Amino acid sequence: MLDKQGRVSITQTLRDYAKLEKDCTVIGVSNRIEIWNQAVWKSYYEQSETSFSEISENLLDFNL
């Protein structure tokens, strides 16, 4: 839910689970958003970058 200034309130339980502290990354995924701890996102993205490249190359093979 948004407050009067348009901010989203995240419960402490969810902040603890996602390790949200000062710096966060917000990404759009399909029809939702995800809020990540910036360091955790960077690590995940770097590990997944090869997979992303492979997926995009495979899509090019479909000749859409």
MORA-V283488 format. One record per backbone hydrogen bond with DSSP energy under -0.5 kcal/mol. CO is the residue of the C=O (numbers start at 1). NH is the residue of the N-H. Records with the same first field share a line. If there is no record, write none. Layout:
CO->NH / NH
This chain:
1->9
3->6
7->3
8->10
11->15
12->16
13->17
14->18
15->20
16->19
18->37
22->24
23->38
25->27 / 36
27->34
29->32
32->29
34->27 / 36
36->25
37->41
38->42
39->43
40->44
41->45
42->46
43->47
44->48
45->49
48->52
49->53
50->54
51->55
52->56
53->57
54->58
55->59
56->60
57->61
59->62
60->63
